[in-house]
Amino acid sequence: MVELSEPLENYLKEIYELEELKGSAKVSELISIFNISPGTISKALNKLEKLGLIERTRDRRIKLTEEGKRIAERLIKSHRLSERLLTDIIGLDWIRAHELAHRLEHIWPDDVMEKIDKILGFPTTCPHGHPIENRIKINGKKLSEINQSGRYKVAMIIREEQWILREVSQLGLKPGVIIEVIENNGKSIKIKIGEKTEEISKILGDQVLVVG
């Protein structure tokens, strides 16, 4: 496997996640996510392309090669197991665990990662509901797309950005929690969590995956 710097590994992982969500990644999306200059990302992408880890399509989108995908999948597995280790064993909150996992994902050798996986009991998802490898398949809908009132289970927090994790945590919208959708007017969603009724924005509802 190719030896890469931490920033280059981060780009591969983000491209992978954008591919999962949208089918491919755009340069503008990477610039926005990492808050870097076009020149910096251009140099990085040129290097990844020379190493055979990405390819660019005719419409200037970016996709991972098979080797790029293998590296990204290993990083993502390492990240999600690190989050589980930090929350389930050490007892950190899931926001701090997510931040620390960004560093830990780059350091675990394969044999250590296997031992962590075994200690954790081979978990199927990270604390935010994202599958680890292909151990579980999640088919759901964004909370913002639910137009029929009824009871639903939170399955996943889609984007693991700090503001999203903070808001869903304050509301109690964590994977496994049962909620009742009361009304969706297209701009906000009224839901009931336990005995509390809350109104959340469509923007936040776009980040919560639920199953019926």
C-alpha positions in Angstrom: 0.0 0.0 0.0 1.2 3.5 -0.8 2.7 5.6 2.0 0.8 8.9 2.2 0.8 12.0 4.3 -2.1 12.6 6.7 -3.6 15.4 4.6 -3.5 13.2 1.5 -5.2 10.4 3.4 -7.9 12.9 4.5 -8.6 13.9 1.0 -9.1 10.3 -0.1 -11.4 9.7 2.8 -13.5 12.8 2.0 -13.7 11.9 -1.7 -14.9 8.4 -0.7 -17.6 9.9 1.5 -18.7 12.3 -1.2 -18.9 9.5 -3.7 -21.1 7.5 -1.2 -23.5 10.5 -0.9 -23.4 11.9 -4.5 -21.6 9.5 -6.8 -18.5 11.7 -7.2 -16.7 14.7 -5.6 -16.1 18.2 -6.9 -13.0 20.3 -6.3 -15.1 23.1 -5.0 -16.6 20.7 -2.3 -13.1 19.8 -1.1 -12.0 23.5 -1.0 -15.1 24.2 1.1 -14.8 21.2 3.4 -11.1 21.7 4.2 -11.1 25.5 3.9 -8.0 25.5 1.7 -6.9 27.4 -1.4 -7.6 26.1 -4.9 -3.8 25.9 -5.4 -3.3 23.6 -2.4 -6.0 21.2 -3.4 -4.8 21.2 -7.0 -1.3 20.2 -6.0 -2.7 17.4 -3.7 -5.1 16.1 -6.4 -2.2 16.1 -9.0 -0.1 14.0 -6.6 -3.0 11.6 -5.9 -3.6 11.2 -9.6 0.0 10.5 -10.3 0.0 7.8 -7.6 -3.0 6.2 -9.3 -5.4 6.8 -6.4 -7.9 9.1 -8.1 -9.1 9.8 -11.6 -10.9 12.8 -13.1 -14.0 12.6 -15.3 -14.7 14.7 -18.4 -17.0 16.9 -16.4 -14.2 17.6 -13.9 -15.4 15.4 -11.1 -13.2 13.2 -9.0 -13.5 9.5 -8.3 -11.3 7.1 -6.5 -9.5 4.2 -8.2 -9.8 0.8 -6.7 -6.5 1.3 -4.8 -7.7 4.8 -3.6 -10.9 3.2 -2.4 -9.0 0.5 -0.5 -7.0 3.1 1.4 -10.1 5.2 2.1 -12.1 2.2 3.4 -9.3 1.2 5.7 -9.1 4.8 7.1 -12.9 4.9 7.6 -12.9 1.6 9.4 -10.1 2.8 11.6 -12.0 6.1 12.3 -15.2 4.4 13.2 -13.5 1.8 15.4 -11.6 4.6 17.1 -14.9 6.4 17.8 -16.4 3.2 19.3 -13.3 2.7 21.5 -13.4 6.2 22.8 -17.2 6.2 23.5 -17.8 2.6 24.6 -14.7 1.9 26.5 -13.2 5.2 27.6 -16.6 7.0 28.0 -16.0 10.2 25.9 -18.9 12.1 24.4 -19.4 11.4 20.7 -18.2 14.9 19.6 -14.8 14.7 21.3 -14.5 11.1 20.2 -15.1 12.1 16.6 -12.4 14.8 16.8 -9.8 12.5 18.3 -10.7 9.7 15.9 -9.5 12.0 13.0 -6.0 11.7 14.5 -6.1 8.0 15.6 -7.4 6.7 12.3 -3.9 7.4 10.8 -1.8 5.5 13.4 -3.3 2.1 14.1 -1.4 -0.8 12.4 -3.7 -3.5 11.0 -3.0 -6.0 13.8 -3.9 -3.4 16.5 -7.0 -2.5 14.6 -8.0 -6.2 14.6 -7.6 -6.4 18.3 -9.6 -3.2 18.9 -12.3 -4.6 16.7 -12.4 -7.9 18.7 -12.4 -6.1 22.1 -15.4 -4.0 20.9 -17.2 -7.2 19.9 -17.1 -6.4 16.1 -19.6 -3.5 16.2 -21.7 -2.9 13.1 -21.8 0.9 13.2 -19.9 3.9 14.7 -21.7 5.9 17.4 -23.3 8.1 14.7 -24.8 5.1 12.9 -22.4 4.8 10.0 -21.8 1.1 9.0 -18.4 -0.4 9.8 -17.3 -2.1 6.6 -20.4 -3.9 5.2 -21.6 -5.4 8.4 -25.0 -3.8 8.2 -27.0 -2.1 5.4 -29.1 0.9 6.4 -32.0 1.8 4.2 -33.8 4.9 5.4 -35.0 8.3 4.6 -33.9 11.8 5.7 -36.1 13.1 8.5 -36.8 16.2 6.3 -38.3 13.9 3.6 -40.8 12.2 6.0 -44.3 13.6 5.2 -46.4 11.0 6.9 -46.9 11.3 10.7 -45.9 8.3 12.7 -43.2 6.6 14.7 -39.7 6.3 13.3 -36.3 5.2 14.6 -33.2 7.3 14.2 -30.7 5.2 12.2 -27.8 7.6 11.3 -26.4 11.1 11.6 -25.4 11.7 8.0 -22.7 14.4 8.2 -20.6 14.2 11.3 -19.9 18.0 11.6 -19.5 19.4 15.0 -22.6 21.7 14.9 -24.8 18.9 13.7 -23.6 16.4 16.4 -24.0 19.1 19.0 -27.6 19.9 18.0 -28.8 16.4 17.6 -27.2 15.4 20.9 -29.0 18.3 22.7 -32.2 17.1 21.1 -31.6 13.5 21.9 -31.7 12.5 18.2 -29.2 9.6 18.5 -29.2 6.3 16.6 -31.7 3.9 18.1 -34.0 6.6 19.5 -37.7 6.3 18.6 -39.3 9.6 17.6 -42.8 10.6 16.5 -43.2 12.8 13.5 -46.1 15.1 14.0 -45.9 17.5 11.1 -43.5 18.5 8.2 -44.3 21.8 6.6 -41.3 21.8 4.3 -39.3 24.3 6.3 -39.4 22.7 9.7 -40.4 19.3 11.2 -42.3 19.0 14.4 -41.4 15.8 16.3 -41.9 14.2 19.7 -39.0 12.7 21.6 -40.1 11.0 24.7 -42.5 13.5 26.4 -41.0 16.5 24.7 -42.2 18.1 21.5 -39.5 19.8 19.4 -39.4 21.7 16.1 -36.3 21.3 14.0 -35.2 23.0 10.8 -35.1 21.3 7.5 -31.3 21.8 7.4 -30.9 19.7 10.5 -33.6 17.2 9.3 -31.5 16.7 6.1 -28.8 15.2 8.3 -30.9 12.7 10.3 -31.6 9.3 8.6 -34.6 7.4 10.0 -36.3 4.1 9.4 -40.0 3.3 9.7 
